[in-house]
């Protein structure tokens, strides 16, 4: 999943730029971002063991949201912004609708 890999790379690049900080906000921000990336990875792993269209959509959403969060944090913490990939052109709201329709109405 490219969004997940891009989120991981961007988080590492941002971590190297910030290097070390005692600022509680910066520390907690990196904790939040790492959890988002780890969650996306866990959801992707779930697709490998229990494949379903909804599980795959959930993994795509988590990866895209992680990438967006990391990109925002990159700008916030470094003043730089790496362009987001074109894979985010597919609006997330459609993916949320797919997941919601399945969990609420049982419709794939």
C-alpha positions in Angstrom: 0.0 0.0 0.0 1.8 3.1 -1.2 0.1 5.6 1.1 1.3 3.6 4.1 4.9 3.5 2.8 4.8 7.2 2.0 3.5 7.9 5.5 6.3 5.9 7.0 9.0 7.6 4.9 7.6 11.1 5.5 7.4 10.4 9.3 11.0 9.3 9.3 12.1 12.3 7.2 10.3 14.6 9.7 11.8 12.8 12.6 15.3 13.3 11.2 14.7 17.0 10.6 13.4 17.5 14.1 16.2 15.2 15.4 15.7 15.6 19.2 13.2 17.6 21.2 12.3 18.0 24.8 9.1 19.9 23.9 6.1 17.9 25.2 4.0 18.9 22.3 6.5 17.7 19.7 7.0 14.4 21.6 3.2 13.8 21.8 2.8 14.7 18.2 5.3 12.1 17.1 3.5 9.6 19.4 0.2 10.3 17.7 1.7 10.0 14.3 3.4 6.7 15.1 0.1 5.3 16.4 -1.7 6.3 13.2 1.0 4.6 11.0 1.0 1.5 13.2 -2.8 1.3 13.0 -2.8 1.5 9.2 -0.2 -1.2 9.1 -2.3 -3.4 11.5 -5.4 -2.9 9.3 -3.4 -3.9 6.2 -2.1 -7.0 8.0 -5.7 -7.9 8.8 -6.5 -7.8 5.1 -3.8 -10.4 4.5 -5.3 -12.8 7.1 -9.0 -12.0 6.7 -9.5 -10.5 3.2 -12.7 -8.6 2.5 -13.6 -5.6 0.5 -14.5 -3.7 3.6 -11.3 -4.6 5.4 -9.3 -3.4 2.4 -11.3 -0.1 2.3 -10.7 0.4 6.0 -6.9 -0.1 5.5 -6.9 2.3 2.7 -8.7 4.9 4.8 -6.3 4.5 7.7 -3.3 4.7 5.5 -4.6 7.9 3.7 -5.5 9.5 7.0 -2.0 8.6 8.4 -0.3 10.2 5.4 -2.4 13.3 5.7 -1.7 13.6 9.4 2.1 13.1 8.9 2.1 15.6 6.0 0.3 18.2 8.2 2.8 17.6 11.0 5.7 17.9 8.7 4.6 21.4 7.8 3.7 22.2 11.4 7.1 21.1 12.8 9.5 21.8 9.9 7.8 24.6 7.9 8.2 22.4 4.8 5.5 20.4 2.9 6.1 17.4 0.8 3.4 17.1 -2.0 0.8 14.5 -1.2 0.5 11.7 -3.8 -2.1 11.5 -6.4 -3.5 8.3 -4.8 -5.4 10.6 -2.5 -7.4 11.9 -5.4 -10.1 9.3 -4.6 -12.2 11.2 -2.0 -12.1 9.5 1.4 -15.8 10.3 1.9 -16.7 7.6 -0.6 -14.6 5.1 1.2 -16.2 6.1 4.5 -19.6 5.6 2.9 -18.6 2.1 1.8 -17.5 1.1 5.3 -20.5 2.8 7.0 -23.0 1.2 4.6 -21.5 -2.2 5.4 -21.5 -1.8 9.2 -24.9 -0.1 9.4 -26.8 -1.8 6.6 -24.9 -5.0 5.9 -24.4 -3.8 2.3 -21.1 -4.5 0.5 
